[in-house]
Amino acid sequence: MKLNRYYLGLGSNEDARLTHIQTAIFELNEQQINVLSCSTLYENEAQGFSGKVFYNACIAVDTHLSSRELLQRCLSLELSHGRARTHTSTTYQDRPLDIDLLFGPETLNDSDLTLPHPRMAQRRFVLEPLREVAAALNDRQHLDEIELLLSQCRDDSMLSPVNIRLLCSYTDLWKNSEMVVIEGCIGVGKTSLCNQLAVRYSIDTHLERFESNPYLSHFYQDPEAYALPTELHFLADRQQALHELNERKGIVADYHISKSALFAQLNLNPQDLALFNRFYSWSKKLTKAPALYVLLDAPVEQLEKRIKQRARSYESQIDSAYLERIRLAYLKGHTSEEAQLVIDTAHLDFVNEQADFDRICDQINRLLLAQRLTNHKLA
């Protein structure tokens, strides 16, 4: 089937303008549409009516969809973002999302679709970002046409670049984000989820190596005697590994430095805890906070079942009371302090059920995007 190249214009002047535009790009990219390039995001005054200020951008996409199929996808997406097109209205209106087909593989002049777009020659807020995208793809044919239209355009309105780069896909979002941490009690599935996220979004994992701690198996046999060396060894390993990752992006990890504080509180006597905290305070200062902290939770019965299935020898002596203490410590200590997303996995099987994994991805992606926009003080 032939692959078709289209150029689209996106705009919004209601509610969270940037959120509408960036999310729409991500959603297009997951609907048999490959978003190839995004322009600069521009801010400009409404034209043709007295309305709120717009954000506008252009993108290029490749797809096997026909022009009308792509149009229907765009109209459905507008509707899902809250836009209600009224066929009886003859005036422009504010809108949460507007998606226009600008160029396509064919010329059309029908009542429901005209290609190239009949009014883009009058709109600098379309032509300027459109030129950027065509130039990025070295599309000489369309670039020459756009340059000619710009030279003839009488629209002298001002366009103000917005200080954020639009991304083409959720994969780009993950690759441009600081570390995402997936935590939770022993056996909750954090490492499995990390591995699945890494495959879906082509990012790297950073996973804890329990086997490298020589005190761990002794701790489960004699907690009182081996708690301090066990926790200090974990702290040293975690701090060193995480410090080396401070400047890297596109990583999902199954622990963070705060895990050491949580287990120290559970396992150490007051005297040993005081000594441990001196080292922990220093380690925490050297470790960068994650972009997003996700806490997974599950009932102890499920945790025990998963622990038994993976059959790690050093976990064979963990009892249900200790698991419950860890679980409650995560919920009490991290929900208020760090966890930006708490996911109850009691009725989820994200390893074997695609729909469950998709649901978790949707939740994380929404927060990752919100975090990106917050960092740029935009919405």
N, C-alpha and C positions, 0 to 999 in steps of 0.2 A: 504494500500500500504506500502511496506517495506521501512524503513528508512535506507539509506546507508551512511556509514562513509567514507570520503575521506580526504587525506592529499594533500595540494597544495603548490607548491613553487612559489613565486612571485619575480620578479627582474626588475630593471630599471637602465639604465645608460645614459639616455638622458633627457634634459630639467629639469623639476621639478620632480626629482626622487621620493622623498617621497610623493609628491602630487599624482603622478600616482599610487603608491602602496596603499596608504591609501584610496584613492577614489575608487580604484578597489575593495578593501575589503568591503567597504560600499555598493558598487553597487552589488556585489555578494550576500550580505546579504539581498537584496531586490528582489532577483530573485528566489524565492522558495528554497533558500539556507540559512541555519542557520550557521553562523560563530561562532564556539564554543570557539576557542582560537587562539591567535596570538603569535608568537615567538618574541624574541628580533629582532630588525632591525640591520643588519650588513652591513658594508662597506668593499668591497674587490676589488682587481684588476681584470680586465677582464682576463678570461682564454680561451685559444685556439685561441685567436686573439689579435691584438693590438687595444684596444678600451678604451673608457672612464671608469672611476671607477664606479662600480655597488653598488647599495643598493639591499640586498636580505633578504627575510624573508619566513617563512612557516606558514600556517594556517591549522586548522582542521575544517571540515564542515560536517554537516548532511543534507541530502536532499533525496527527493523521486525520483530525477532525476536518470536516468541510466548513466553509464560511458560516453557513447557517447553524450548523451544530455548535460551532464556537460561540456564535451570537447567543444561542440559547443558554449555554453554560454561563456566559457573562450576565445575562438577564436574571438567571436563577441566583447567581451570586449576589447581584445587587439586591434582590428581594430578601435573601437571607440576612443581609446587613441592614435591613429596615427601609429600603427604598420602595416607595409605591409609585410606579409610573401611572399617570392619569392621561389617557388618550384624548380626553376632552380639553385638557389644558393647552393653551397656545402660548403660555409664558414660561420662562425659566423659573426654577424653584431651587431652594436649598436642598441638599441631598447628602446622605451619609456616604454613599458610594455611587460613582458613575464610571462605567467602563465602556469605551468606544473602540470599535475596530477602525483603524486608520488606514493601513495598507494590508493587502492580502495577495495571494497568488493569482487573483483574477480581478477583472473589472466588472462591477455589478451596478445596475441602476434600477433597482426594484423598489416597490413601495415600502418594504420593511428593511431593506439593507442596500446601502450605496457604498461602493469601494472604488477608489479611495474615498475617505470621508469627505462629504461635500463642503463642510465648513472649516476644516482644519487650516486652510490657506488664510483664513481671517484671524487666526488665534496664535499669537506668539507663545502663549503658555503651552501650546501643543507642539509647535514647530521647534522651539529651542531644545526641549528634552528629547524630541524625536530625532533631531540631528545628532545628539550625543550617542544615542543607542545605535543608530545606523553607522556612525563613525567607529564605535567600539567593535562592531562586527565587520568593519571594512566593506560595507554594502555600498559599493560605488554607485550602482544604478539608482537606488533610493536616495542616497546622500546628495547626488547632483540635483535630483528633483526637489528635495527639501531645501537645498541652498537657493535654488531659483525662487521657490515660494517665499522664503524668508526675505529675499531681496525685494520682492514685490509686496510684502505684507505691510499694511498701513497701521497695524496695531502697534502702538508705541507704549503700551502699558509696561510697568516695571515688574520684573520677576526677581524675587529674593531667594537665593539658595538656602535651604534648611540644613543645619549642621548635623546630618546623620546620613549614613549610607544605606540605601535600600538593599535588601538581600533577596536573592532569587528563590531560596528554598529553606525548609527547616534544617536541612543539612548544613547550609551556610550559617544559619543561626547558631547551631551547636558549635561549629568550627570557629566562630567568632566570639564565643562566650567563654568566660572564665570557668574554672572547674565546677562541675555539678557533682554533688555528693549524695549517694544513696546509702542510708544507714538503717539500722534496726536490730532487733534481737538476733541472737544466734539462730540460724535456720529459717529466717523470715524470707530469704530469697534475694537479698541485696546484690550478691555477686552474679546471680543468674540474670537479674534485671540489667545490671551494668553491661554484661556481655551482649544481651539482646539490643540494648540502646547503641552500643558501639557498632554493631553490624548494620542496624538500620540507618544510622547517621554518619557512618564512615569516620568515626572518631576513635581515639585511643582509650584504653582502660588503664586504671591504676588500681590494682587489687592487693589486699593485704596478704602477706605470706606468713600464715600462722606457723607453718612448719619450721620457719627459721628461728623461732623462739625456743631455746633449749630448756626453758623452765616450765613451759606450758603443761606438759604431761604430768610433771611432778606437782604442779599446782592443783590439778584436779584430784590427785591422790592425797595431798597434804596442803590445803589452802593456807593455813596459818603460817607454815614455814616458808612457803614459796611465793606468797602474794607480792611482796615488795620487789624481789628481783624480776618476777614475771612482768609487773606493770612498768618498771623502769626500762626493761628491755624493749617492750612494746613502744614506750614513749620515745626512746632514742631512735628506734627504727622509723617510726611515723614522722618524727620531726625532720630527720635527715631526708627522707624520701619526699615529703611534702614541700620542704624548702627548695628542693631542686626543681619542683614543678611550679613555683610561684609565678613565673613569667610565661608559662605555657597556656595555650587555649585549646579548646576542643578535647577535653578529657573528662571522663566520668569515673569516679572513684567509689569504692565501697567502704570508705571510712574517712574521718577527718581527725584532727588533733584532739578535738573535744571528747572523742571516744575514750581517750586515756583518762581524762578527769572523771568521766562517768564510772568507769570500772574501778578506778582507785577509790572513789567514794564507797563503792559496794564492798570492796575486798580488803581494804587496809585498816589497821587499827589507827587510832588518833595520832600516835607518835610517828608511825611510818607515813601516814597521810601528810603530816606536816613537812616531813623531809621530801616526799614526792612533789608536793605543791611548789616547793622552791624551784625544782627543775621544770615543772610544768609551766609555771608563769613565764619563764624565760623562753621555753619552746613555743608557747602560743604567740608571743610577740614576733617570732621569726616566721610565722606561718600565715599566709594570706587567707582571708576568709573566702569561702566558695561563692560563686554567683548564685547558686541555688542549693538548698539543703532539703532533701526529700527523706521523710521518715516512713518506713514501712512497718505495719503492725499486723499481728495475727495472734489468735488464741494459743495458749501454751500447748494444747492438744495437737494442733497443726505443726507447731514448732518441733515437738518431739517426734512426730511422724517423719518430717523432713530430715531431721538429724539422723534418725535411724536409717533412712533410705540412703543417705550419702556415706554412712559407715566410716567416719573418721575415727581412728582408734582413740585419739586423745579426747574425743567428745563422749565416749561411751559411758563415762561416770557422771555426766551432768544430770542433775535431778530437776524435777519440775518446779520445785520451790525456788531454786536458783534462777531458772529461766524466767519465772514470774517476777522476781526481783529486778532482773535486767530489763524486762519488758516495761515494768512500771517506771523504772528509772528513766528510760528513754522518753516515755510519755510525759512524765512530770518535769524532767530536767530540760528537754529539748523543745517541747512544744512551745513554750513561752520564750525561750532564749534564741533558738536557732532555726527550728524546723519551719520552713515557709510552706511546706506541703506535707500533710500527714495522710497516708493512704492505708485504709483498712483492707487488707488482702484476704480477710476471712472467706469471702465468697468470690475471690478472683483466682484464676489460674493463668497468669500471664505467660507462663512457659509453654503451655499447650493450647491455649485458646487465643486466637488472633484478636478477637474483639476485645478481650480484656487487656491485652497489651496495647492495642490502639487507644483504648480509653485512658490508660496511664500516660501514654505519649501525648495525648491531647492536653491533659492536665499540666504536664511538665512544660510543654511548648508554650502554652498560654502564659505561664509564669515567667519563663525565660524571655519571652518577648516583652512582657511588662517590665521586667528587670532592665532590659536593654533600653527601653524608652525612658524609664526612670533615671537611669544613669545619664541620659542625654537631656533630661528635664523636658521631655516632649511627650505628646500624647495625640 
